[in-house]
Amino acid sequence: MMRTFEIKDQFMLDGKAIKIISGAIHYFRVVPEYWQDRLEKLKAMGCNTVETYIPWNLHEPQKGRYDFTGRLDIQKFVRTAEALDLLVIIRPCPYICGEWEFGGLPYWLMNEKGIHFRTYNDVFLSCVEEYYKVLIPVLKPLQITEGGPVIMMQVENEYGAYGDDHEYMLALETLMKKYGISVPLVTSDGPWRDYLACGGLEDALPTANFGSKAKEQFDVLKRYTKGRPNMCMEFWVGWFDAWGDCEHHKVDHEINAKDLDDILTEGSVNIYMFHGGTNFGFMSGANYYQNLCADVTSYDYDAPLSEDGQITPKYEAFRDVISKHAQIPKVTFSTDIKRKDYGILTCADKVSLFSVLDLLSTSVSSNRTLTMEDLDQGYGYVYYRSVIPKEQSTDVIRLVGANDRAHIFLDQQLTSIRYDKELTEEIKVDIPEGKEVELGILMENMGRVNYGPNMEYQRKGISGGVLLDLRYRMSWEHYALPLDNLDRIDFSGEYKEGTPAFYRFVFNVNECCDTYLDFEGFGKGYAFLNGFNLGRYWEVGPQKRLYIPGPLLKKGENEIILFETDGKAVESIHLFGEGKLEP
């Protein structure tokens, strides 16, 4: 039987009023083997709906190359929810924010001539349309109008906090409908200033994003809903962490529970996040206000369900509140998840980056420095190398237009590390006349900004050049290092202490359980398990262990490789049976 969903003075499912009690789970932040578990726990807390973003940059990582498999199989995720009798809300981009790299926009957009993001720009909208031609046919059969569980979709995301281009918003709505979206549309914005007015659409239901003072926020929202239902599309129950924060952000669960009760008394809700998951790979985003704030690998968010899927006191408090507004179903959890301490692993092999550079990358020559985007590279690192002739000398280097973190080497010896605003400062060096000196610069992309006006300025690497004293140094070799080919590493190469290096650890397992990589003693870099990029680690915290879902392990021999950039290392790591998000 075909079901119906309408937005009138209330949300109407099959002709009957329904209060939407939703929780956010981003399928791309959770291994597929755990989708069922997370969704069962969502339902058991009393939710009748699940909400998810769709990240454009994962589904179209290179222009014209699409991926909807494995962790990106959105159809499977939605069908899993449907089998549990859950409804679904989808927020399908082009921009998602979400503390996600570049707010979900693919890096290659920056190579499109004449482009401007999130506005009525022919180049940008052309790229969006080409993507929608592929994405929307994937989503179309999932809609309730086609017999599926998807009841609503969102146009853009918090656009009123970015711009006021109504023609752009209307163009997105038109494209969505053109390629087959037929469920009701919504927008979402903070209920402050003129955000709701700037981000709204005539035919879309406005919803609000906030973390407290529900009655006050809904009073503002009511000015725009015109008699339609109130909904908090993002009830912020925690917050995200940035590297260098003093502690893991938390919100008292009793305060959250009171706010949730207020919201459900007034309308419907989507809990952001119900389960945050993990920013695997290079996908952590960043914010930039006074300084660069790069997000940590964990997206725990102090959510009711922890990063590794454990029920928390907040979960129990929310379930108690929801029971006042809806019946709590009985759910049997079907996924057997165990956690295990695999103990101390001793380093088996190590090799310096400089020894394997030519194995991992083919150099590209250019007089001026090229950015990561110039090299058609999205994420990771770029190593810049130039040999300063013996006829030249300098004692000052300056990087022009550099993002985000730089290691400066003379003859492969580290002389300086610069980050964010430090990149604009003079770097004292000693390059004497009469001796050739190899100048090397390892640039790291710390995650493109995912919110605000700085999104237009996210080219990574060195865009302007390198000044020796007051003159540009010409003649550079560029080594793109996306680190997606670590199988090429030859660990028999030379290892030099204090240089960027790869460290290999091997261990055997009989049972594949969740575990947690403690990187104490290492400085900064990335961790890889059996070729899978677990994400960034950094001694500055607050995150102190990386979550490893059991399905990423395999019975028998497993391999962990750490790429350590800061030259800080010890001979062992520890795989613990529990996480640790703060000092």
C-alpha positions as CSV (number, residue, x, y, z in Angstrom):
1,M,0.0,0.0,0.0
2,M,1.3,3.4,-1.0
3,R,1.8,5.7,2.1
4,T,1.3,9.4,2.1
5,F,3.0,12.3,4.0
6,E,1.8,15.9,4.0
7,I,2.6,19.1,5.8
8,K,-0.5,20.9,6.9
9,D,-1.1,22.5,10.3
10,Q,0.5,19.3,11.5
11,F,2.7,16.6,9.9
12,M,0.3,14.0,8.4
13,L,1.3,10.4,7.8
14,D,-1.3,8.4,6.0
15,G,-3.9,11.0,6.9
16,K,-3.1,11.0,10.6
17,A,-1.2,13.5,12.6
18,I,2.4,12.5,13.6
19,K,5.0,14.1,15.8
20,I,8.4,13.5,14.1
21,I,10.9,12.3,16.7
22,S,14.1,12.0,14.7
23,G,17.8,11.4,15.4
24,A,20.7,12.1,13.1
25,I,23.0,9.3,12.0
26,H,25.4,10.0,9.1
27,Y,25.8,6.7,7.3
28,F,29.2,7.8,6.0
29,R,30.6,8.2,9.5
30,V,29.7,4.6,10.5
31,V,30.9,1.3,9.1
32,P,28.0,-0.4,7.2
33,E,28.2,-3.4,9.5
34,Y,27.0,-1.2,12.3
35,W,24.1,0.6,10.6
36,Q,21.6,-2.0,11.8
37,D,22.8,-1.6,15.4
38,R,22.8,2.2,15.4
39,L,19.3,2.3,13.9
40,E,17.9,-0.3,16.3
41,K,19.2,1.8,19.2
42,L,17.6,4.9,17.6
43,K,14.3,3.2,17.5
44,A,14.7,1.8,21.0
45,M,15.1,5.3,22.4
46,G,11.7,6.1,21.0
47,C,12.6,7.8,17.7
48,N,10.4,7.1,14.6
49,T,12.7,8.8,12.1
50,V,16.3,9.0,11.1
51,E,18.0,11.9,9.4
52,T,21.2,12.0,7.4
53,Y,23.2,14.4,5.3
54,I,24.6,13.3,1.9
55,P,28.3,14.4,1.3
56,W,28.9,15.4,-2.3
57,N,32.7,15.1,-1.9
58,L,32.5,11.4,-1.1
59,H,30.0,10.5,-3.8
60,E,31.8,12.4,-6.5
61,P,35.4,12.4,-5.4
62,Q,36.6,13.3,-8.9
63,K,34.6,15.2,-11.4
64,G,32.3,12.7,-13.2
65,R,33.4,9.7,-11.1
66,Y,30.7,8.5,-8.7
67,D,30.6,6.1,-5.8
68,F,27.5,4.7,-4.0
69,T,29.1,1.5,-2.7
70,G,30.1,0.2,0.7
71,R,30.0,3.0,3.3
72,L,28.4,5.2,0.7
73,D,25.5,2.9,-0.2
74,I,22.8,5.4,0.8
75,Q,20.1,3.1,-0.6
76,K,21.1,0.3,1.7
77,F,21.2,2.6,4.7
78,V,17.7,3.9,4.0
79,R,16.3,0.4,3.3
80,T,17.8,-0.8,6.6
81,A,15.9,2.0,8.3
82,E,12.8,1.1,6.4
83,A,13.0,-2.5,7.5
84,L,12.9,-1.2,11.1
85,D,9.8,0.8,10.3
86,L,11.7,4.1,10.6
87,L,10.9,7.1,8.5
88,V,13.8,9.0,6.9
89,I,14.7,12.7,6.4
90,I,17.5,13.3,3.8
91,R,19.5,16.5,3.5
92,P,21.2,16.0,0.1
93,C,23.5,19.0,-0.3
94,P,25.1,20.6,-2.3
95,Y,26.4,22.0,1.0
96,I,26.0,20.2,4.3
97,C,28.4,21.9,6.8
98,G,28.4,19.1,9.4
99,E,32.0,19.8,10.5
100,W,32.9,17.9,7.3
101,E,35.7,18.7,4.9
102,F,34.7,21.8,2.8
103,G,31.1,21.4,4.1
104,G,30.7,18.4,1.7
105,L,31.7,20.3,-1.4
106,P,34.2,18.4,-3.6
107,Y,37.7,20.0,-3.8
108,W,37.8,19.9,-7.6
109,L,35.1,22.6,-7.7
110,M,38.0,25.0,-7.0
111,N,39.5,24.2,-10.4
112,E,36.3,25.2,-12.3
113,K,37.0,28.5,-13.9
114,G,34.7,31.3,-12.9
115,I,33.1,29.4,-10.0
116,H,31.6,30.9,-6.9
117,F,30.0,28.6,-4.3
118,R,26.5,28.7,-2.8
119,T,25.2,31.4,-5.1
120,Y,23.4,31.8,-8.5
121,N,26.6,31.1,-10.4
122,D,26.3,29.3,-13.7
123,V,29.4,27.2,-13.2
124,F,28.5,26.1,-9.7
125,L,24.9,25.3,-10.6
126,S,26.1,23.4,-13.7
127,C,28.2,21.1,-11.5
128,V,25.3,20.7,-9.1
129,E,23.0,19.7,-11.9
130,E,25.5,17.1,-13.3
131,Y,25.7,15.6,-9.8
132,Y,21.9,15.7,-9.3
133,K,21.5,13.8,-12.6
134,V,23.2,10.9,-10.9
135,L,22.3,11.4,-7.2
136,I,18.6,12.0,-7.5
137,P,17.8,8.8,-9.4
138,V,19.4,7.0,-6.5
139,L,17.2,8.8,-4.0
140,K,14.0,8.8,-6.1
141,P,12.7,5.3,-5.4
142,L,13.3,5.8,-1.6
143,Q,10.7,8.6,-1.4
144,I,7.4,7.9,0.3
145,T,5.7,9.0,-2.9
146,E,7.4,6.0,-4.6
147,G,6.7,3.6,-1.8
148,G,9.8,4.3,0.3
149,P,10.4,5.7,3.8
150,V,11.8,9.2,2.9
151,I,9.2,11.8,4.0
152,M,11.1,15.1,3.5
153,M,14.3,16.5,1.9
154,Q,16.1,19.7,2.7
155,V,17.2,22.4,0.3
156,E,20.8,23.6,1.0
157,N,21.7,24.0,4.7
158,E,21.6,27.0,7.0
159,Y,21.8,29.2,3.9
160,G,20.5,32.3,5.8
161,A,23.7,32.4,7.8
162,Y,25.8,32.5,4.6
163,G,23.9,34.5,2.0
164,D,20.6,35.9,0.8
165,D,20.5,34.8,-2.8
166,H,16.9,33.6,-3.2
167,E,17.4,33.0,-6.9
168,Y,20.0,30.4,-6.0
169,M,17.7,28.7,-3.5
170,L,15.0,28.6,-6.0
171,A,17.3,27.1,-8.6
172,L,18.2,24.3,-6.3
173,E,14.5,23.6,-5.6
174,T,13.9,23.6,-9.3
175,L,16.7,21.1,-10.0
176,M,15.6,18.8,-7.2
177,K,12.0,18.7,-8.7
178,K,13.3,18.4,-12.2
179,Y,15.1,15.2,-11.6
180,G,12.4,13.5,-9.5
181,I,12.2,14.8,-5.9
182,S,8.5,14.8,-5.0
183,V,8.4,14.7,-1.2
184,P,7.9,17.9,0.8
185,L,10.9,20.2,1.0
186,V,12.2,22.0,4.0
187,T,14.9,24.6,4.8
188,S,16.8,24.9,8.1
189,D,18.3,28.0,9.7
190,G,19.1,29.4,13.1
191,P,16.1,31.5,14.5
192,W,18.3,34.6,14.9
193,R,18.8,37.9,13.2
194,D,17.3,37.5,9.6
195,Y,18.6,34.0,9.0
196,L,15.2,32.4,8.5
197,A,14.2,35.2,6.0
198,C,17.4,35.0,4.0
199,G,17.5,31.2,3.9
200,G,13.8,30.5,3.2
201,L,11.8,29.3,0.2
202,E,8.1,30.0,-0.4
203,D,7.2,26.4,-1.0
204,A,9.5,24.8,1.6
205,L,8.8,24.4,5.3
206,P,11.2,26.5,7.4
207,T,12.7,24.7,10.4
208,A,15.0,25.9,13.1
209,N,18.4,24.8,14.5
210,F,19.2,25.5,18.1
211,G,20.3,23.8,21.4
212,S,18.3,25.5,24.1
213,K,15.4,28.0,24.9
214,A,13.0,26.0,22.7
215,K,9.9,28.1,23.4
216,E,11.7,31.4,22.5
217,Q,13.2,29.9,19.4
218,F,9.8,28.5,18.2
219,D,8.2,31.8,18.8
220,V,10.6,33.3,16.2
221,L,10.1,30.3,13.9
222,K,6.3,30.7,14.0
223,R,6.6,34.1,12.2
224,Y,7.7,32.1,9.1
225,T,5.8,28.8,9.3
226,K,2.5,30.4,8.5
227,G,0.4,28.0,10.5
228,R,2.5,24.9,9.6
229,P,4.1,22.7,12.2
230,N,7.1,23.7,14.3
231,M,10.3,21.6,13.9
232,C,13.7,21.8,15.3
233,M,15.8,20.3,12.5
234,E,19.0,20.3,14.6
235,F,18.6,20.1,18.4
236,W,22.2,20.4,19.4
237,V,22.7,18.1,22.3
238,G,26.5,18.5,22.4
239,W,29.2,20.0,20.3
240,F,32.3,19.1,18.2
241,D,35.9,19.3,19.3
242,A,38.8,21.0,17.6
243,W,42.5,20.1,18.0
244,G,43.9,22.1,20.9
245,D,40.7,22.4,22.8
246,C,41.2,22.1,26.6
247,E,38.6,19.3,26.9
248,H,36.0,17.3,25.1
249,H,32.8,19.3,24.8
250,K,29.9,18.0,26.9
251,V,26.4,19.2,27.8
252,D,24.7,18.0,31.0
253,H,22.2,15.3,30.0
254,E,19.6,16.7,32.5
255,I,19.7,20.1,30.8
256,N,19.4,18.5,27.4
257,A,16.5,16.4,28.6
258,K,14.6,19.4,29.8
259,D,15.2,21.2,26.4
260,L,14.0,18.1,24.6
261,D,10.8,18.0,26.6
262,D,10.2,21.6,25.8
263,I,10.7,21.0,22.1
264,L,8.4,18.0,22.0
265,T,5.7,19.9,23.8
266,E,5.9,22.6,21.1
267,G,6.6,20.5,18.0
268,S,8.8,17.9,16.3
269,V,12.5,17.4,16.6
270,N,15.6,16.0,14.9
271,I,18.3,15.3,17.6
272,Y,21.7,16.4,16.3
273,M,23.5,14.2,16.8
274,F,21.8,11.0,18.0
275,H,25.0,9.2,17.0
276,G,28.0,11.1,15.7
277,G,30.4,8.5,14.5
278,T,33.9,9.2,13.2
279,N,35.5,11.5,10.7
280,F,37.5,8.7,9.0
281,G,40.3,9.6,6.5
282,F,40.9,13.3,5.7
283,M,37.3,14.3,6.1
284,S,37.4,16.4,9.3
285,G,36.4,19.9,8.5
286,A,37.5,23.2,10.1
287,N,36.2,26.5,11.3
288,Y,38.0,29.8,10.9
289,Y,37.1,32.9,13.0
290,Q,40.1,34.4,14.7
291,N,42.2,31.3,14.2
292,L,42.1,28.0,12.3
293,C,40.2,25.4,14.4
294,A,40.6,22.0,12.8
295,D,38.2,19.4,13.9
296,V,39.3,16.2,15.6
297,T,38.8,12.7,14.1
298,S,36.1,11.7,16.6
299,Y,32.6,13.1,16.0
300,D,31.3,11.8,19.3
301,Y,29.5,15.1,19.8
302,D,28.5,14.1,23.3
303,A,25.5,12.4,21.6
304,P,23.1,9.9,23.3
305,L,24.9,7.1,21.5
306,S,28.7,7.4,21.8
307,E,31.1,7.4,18.9
308,D,31.5,3.6,19.3
309,G,27.7,3.0,19.7
310,Q,27.4,2.7,23.5
311,I,24.3,3.8,25.4
312,T,24.9,6.7,27.6
313,P,23.1,8.4,30.5
314,K,22.0,11.0,28.0
315,Y,20.3,8.2,25.9
316,E,18.4,7.0,29.0
317,A,17.3,10.5,29.9
318,F,16.1,11.1,26.4
319,R,14.2,7.9,26.3
320,D,12.4,8.9,29.6
321,V,11.4,12.2,28.0
322,I,10.3,10.7,24.8
323,S,8.1,8.2,26.7
324,K,6.0,11.2,27.8
325,H,5.2,12.0,24.2
326,A,5.2,8.6,22.4
327,Q,5.2,4.9,23.0
328,I,8.6,3.3,23.4
329,P,8.8,0.2,21.3
330,K,10.6,-3.0,22.4
331,V,13.6,-3.6,20.2
332,T,16.0,-6.5,20.4
333,F,19.6,-5.5,19.4
334,S,20.8,-8.0,16.8
335,T,24.4,-7.0,16.3
336,D,26.9,-8.6,18.7
337,I,29.5,-5.9,19.4
338,K,32.5,-6.7,21.6
339,R,35.4,-4.5,22.7
340,K,38.9,-5.8,23.3
341,D,42.3,-4.8,24.6
342,Y,44.7,-6.2,22.0
343,G,47.6,-5.0,24.1
344,I,51.0,-3.5,23.3
345,L,52.3,-3.6,19.7
346,T,56.0,-3.2,19.0
347,C,57.1,-1.4,15.9
348,A,58.2,-3.9,13.3
349,D,59.5,-1.5,10.6
350,K,60.1,2.1,10.1
351,V,61.3,4.3,7.2
352,S,61.7,8.0,6.6
353,L,59.4,9.7,4.1
354,F,62.5,11.0,2.2
355,S,63.5,7.4,1.5
356,V,60.2,6.5,-0.1
357,L,59.1,9.8,-1.6
358,D,59.7,8.6,-5.2
359,L,57.7,5.4,-4.5
360,L,54.7,7.3,-3.3
361,S,54.6,10.1,-5.8
362,T,55.8,11.2,-9.2
363,S,57.3,14.7,-9.1
364,V,55.8,17.6,-11.0
365,S,58.1,20.4,-12.0
366,S,57.1,24.1,-12.1
367,N,58.8,27.5,-11.7
368,R,56.3,28.6,-9.2
369,T,54.8,26.6,-6.4
370,L,51.6,24.7,-7.3
371,T,48.7,24.2,-4.9
372,M,47.2,20.9,-4.0
373,E,44.3,21.7,-6.3
374,D,46.7,22.5,-9.2
375,L,48.1,19.0,-8.7
376,D,44.5,17.6,-8.9
377,Q,44.9,16.4,-5.3
378,G,42.2,16.7,-2.8
379,Y,43.6,15.8,0.6
380,G,46.7,14.9,2.5
381,Y,50.1,16.5,2.0
382,V,52.3,18.1,-0.7
383,Y,56.1,18.0,-0.4
384,Y,57.9,20.9,-2.2
385,R,61.6,20.6,-3.0
386,S,64.0,23.0,-4.5
387,V,67.8,22.9,-4.6
388,I,69.3,26.4,-3.9
389,P,72.4,27.0,-6.0
390,K,75.6,27.6,-4.3
391,E,75.8,31.1,-5.8
392,Q,72.8,32.1,-3.7
393,S,72.4,32.7,0.0
394,T,69.7,33.7,2.4
395,D,68.8,33.9,6.0
396,V,65.0,34.5,5.7
397,I,62.3,32.5,4.0
398,R,58.7,33.7,3.7
399,L,55.7,31.6,2.4
400,V,53.2,33.5,0.4
401,G,49.6,32.2,0.4
402,A,50.2,29.0,2.4
403,N,47.6,26.7,4.0
404,D,47.6,25.1,6.6
405,R,50.7,23.7,8.3
406,A,54.3,23.6,7.1
407,H,57.4,21.7,8.0
408,I,60.6,23.4,6.7
409,F,63.6,21.3,6.0
410,L,67.2,22.2,5.0
411,D,69.0,19.1,3.6
412,Q,66.2,17.0,5.0
413,Q,66.8,18.3,8.6
414,L,63.8,20.0,10.2
415,T,64.3,23.6,11.0
416,S,60.8,24.9,11.7
417,I,57.1,24.0,12.0
418,R,54.6,26.7,11.2
419,Y,50.8,26.6,11.6
420,D,47.9,28.9,10.5
421,K,48.9,32.6,11.1
422,E,52.5,31.6,11.8
423,L,52.8,30.8,8.1
424,T,52.9,34.5,7.2
425,E,55.9,35.2,9.5
426,E,59.5,35.2,8.5
427,I,61.3,31.9,8.9
428,K,65.0,32.3,9.9
429,V,67.3,29.9,8.1
430,D,71.0,29.6,7.3
431,I,71.6,29.0,3.6
432,P,75.2,30.1,3.0
433,E,76.8,31.0,-0.3
434,G,79.1,28.5,-1.8
435,K,77.1,25.3,-1.0
436,E,74.1,23.8,-2.6
437,V,71.2,23.3,-0.1
438,E,68.0,21.3,-0.6
439,L,65.1,23.3,0.7
440,G,62.0,21.1,1.5
441,I,58.6,22.1,2.6
442,L,56.0,19.6,3.7
443,M,52.5,21.2,3.6
444,E,49.5,19.6,5.3
445,N,45.8,20.2,4.5
446,M,44.2,20.3,8.0
447,G,40.7,20.2,6.5
448,R,39.0,22.8,4.4
449,V,36.8,25.3,6.3
450,N,33.2,24.0,6.4
451,Y,31.3,27.2,7.5
452,G,31.3,30.9,6.7
453,P,32.9,33.3,4.2
454,N,36.3,31.6,4.3
455,M,35.0,28.8,2.2
456,E,35.9,30.8,-0.9
457,Y,39.6,30.7,0.1
458,Q,40.5,27.1,0.7
459,R,43.2,26.2,-1.8
460,K,45.8,24.1,0.1
461,G,49.6,24.1,-0.1
462,I,51.5,27.2,-1.3
463,S,49.5,29.4,-3.8
464,G,51.7,32.5,-3.8
465,G,55.2,31.2,-3.8
466,V,58.3,31.1,-1.6
467,L,60.5,34.2,-1.0
468,L,64.2,33.9,-0.2
469,D,64.8,37.3,1.3
470,L,62.7,39.5,-1.0
471,R,63.0,37.5,-4.2
472,Y,60.8,34.5,-5.4
473,R,62.6,31.2,-5.5
474,M,61.8,29.6,-8.9
475,S,62.2,25.9,-9.9
476,W,60.3,23.5,-7.7
477,E,59.6,19.8,-7.6
478,H,56.1,18.9,-6.2
479,Y,55.3,15.5,-4.6
480,A,51.5,14.9,-4.1
481,L,51.0,12.7,-1.1
482,P,47.3,11.7,-0.7
483,L,48.6,8.6,1.1
484,D,46.3,6.2,-0.7
485,N,49.1,4.0,-1.9
486,L,51.0,2.9,1.2
487,D,51.4,-0.6,-0.2
488,R,54.2,0.9,-2.3
489,I,56.3,1.7,0.8
490,D,59.6,-0.2,1.0
491,F,60.4,-0.4,4.7
492,S,64.0,-1.5,3.9
493,G,64.8,2.1,3.1
494,E,66.8,4.4,5.4
495,Y,65.2,5.7,8.6
496,K,66.4,9.0,10.1
497,E,65.3,9.9,13.6
498,G,63.4,13.2,13.8
499,T,62.2,13.2,10.2
500,P,58.6,12.5,8.8
501,A,58.4,8.7,8.8
502,F,56.2,5.7,8.5
503,Y,56.0,3.2,11.4
504,R,54.6,-0.3,10.9
505,F,53.0,-2.5,13.5
506,V,51.7,-6.0,13.0
507,F,49.3,-8.0,15.1
508,N,47.2,-11.1,14.9
509,V,43.6,-11.5,16.0
510,N,41.2,-14.4,16.5
511,E,38.2,-12.3,17.1
512,C,37.5,-9.0,15.4
513,C,36.3,-6.6,18.2
514,D,36.1,-2.8,18.6
515,T,39.4,-1.4,19.9
516,Y,41.1,2.0,20.4
517,L,44.5,3.1,19.2
518,D,46.4,5.0,21.9
519,F,49.1,7.1,20.1
520,E,50.8,8.4,23.3
521,G,54.5,9.2,22.5
522,F,53.8,10.1,18.9
523,G,53.4,13.7,17.8
524,K,51.1,14.2,14.8
525,G,50.0,12.4,11.7
526,Y,47.6,9.8,10.4
527,A,46.9,6.1,11.3
528,F,46.0,3.4,8.7
529,L,44.6,0.0,9.5
530,N,44.9,-2.6,6.7
531,G,45.1,0.3,4.3
532,F,42.0,2.1,5.7
533,N,42.6,5.7,6.9
534,L,41.4,5.8,10.5
535,G,42.0,9.6,10.6
536,R,44.3,12.2,12.2
537,Y,46.0,11.9,15.6
538,W,47.7,14.8,17.4
539,E,49.3,15.0,20.8
540,V,47.7,18.4,21.5
541,G,44.4,16.6,22.2
542,P,41.7,16.6,23.5
543,Q,41.3,13.3,21.6
544,K,43.8,10.7,22.9
545,R,42.7,7.5,21.2
546,L,41.4,6.7,17.7
547,Y,38.3,4.4,17.5
548,I,38.8,1.2,15.4
549,P,35.5,-0.5,14.6
550,G,35.8,-4.3,14.7
551,P,34.7,-4.9,11.1
552,L,37.8,-3.1,9.9
553,L,39.9,-5.9,11.5
554,K,40.4,-9.3,9.9
555,K,41.1,-12.6,11.4
556,G,44.8,-13.4,11.2
557,E,47.4,-10.8,10.6
558,N,46.6,-7.1,10.7
559,E,48.8,-4.1,9.9
560,I,48.8,-0.6,11.4
561,I,50.9,2.2,9.8
562,L,51.4,5.5,11.4
563,F,52.6,8.4,9.3
564,E,54.3,10.7,11.8
565,T,55.2,14.1,10.5
566,D,56.7,15.8,13.6
567,G,59.5,13.3,14.2
568,K,58.2,12.2,17.6
569,A,57.9,8.5,18.0
570,V,58.2,5.6,20.5
571,E,58.7,1.9,19.9
572,S,55.2,0.8,20.7
573,I,51.5,1.6,20.6
574,H,48.6,0.2,22.6
575,L,45.2,-1.1,21.5
576,F,42.8,-0.5,24.4
577,G,39.4,-1.9,25.0
578,E,37.9,1.6,25.7
579,G,38.1,5.0,24.3
580,K,39.5,8.3,25.6
581,L,38.5,11.6,24.2
582,E,40.2,13.9,26.6
583,P,43.3,14.2,28.8
